[in-house]
């Protein structure tokens, strides 16, 4: 819901521009990363993932870049549309307690203006 | 995601009451999770279950309990609700198809404890 994004960093872009959302992850041993999109009133939805043996992966209008040296992940959205307005979370997997648990970042709100 | 449903969607209760949140899935996944989400924070894991006989604590399990009644059902209970348990609660499911750990989220339950 709306309250999820109250204290989040916000990226404001014009419709049609490209958006870049950044994420710093914490565990140098993490080997799998996911970007999730959360629209108001809904649960997070998978956008794209990347393994640590890659540094770039492309989907439809989205690209994820991984820089393991500085533990940085980014999500690029091409030709941003009003429907892209949401909170975006990165998640890393770290092996703990016998399974690869997901560790979520705090999120970034993307606001697309006409 | 309609494959993962949560009931109720909204609940207001009073301090000290026992509350149960329910989650059902039709994805056939073995793994199920309960998370809470607070404003400005990412998702934090409460409990997870890898199959009907497996229950594990997450990072913030105090004050919560769970029950895995069947492969498709995983419920979360607050034995004696307190105001700082006011949050959005999400259920998620996953399997390890292709070695991925993509988690599919339900629509969430907004819980308010007065």
Interface residues (C-beta under 8 A of the other chain):
Chain A: X1 X3 X4 X5 X6 X7 X8 X32 X34 X41 X42 X43 X44 X45 X46 X49 X89 X93 X97 X99 X100 X101 X102 X104 X105 X106 X107
Chain B: X1 X4 X37 X39 X40 X41 X42 X43 X44 X45 X48 X50 X56 X58 X88 X90 X92 X100 X101 X102 X103 X104 X105 X106 X107 X108 X110
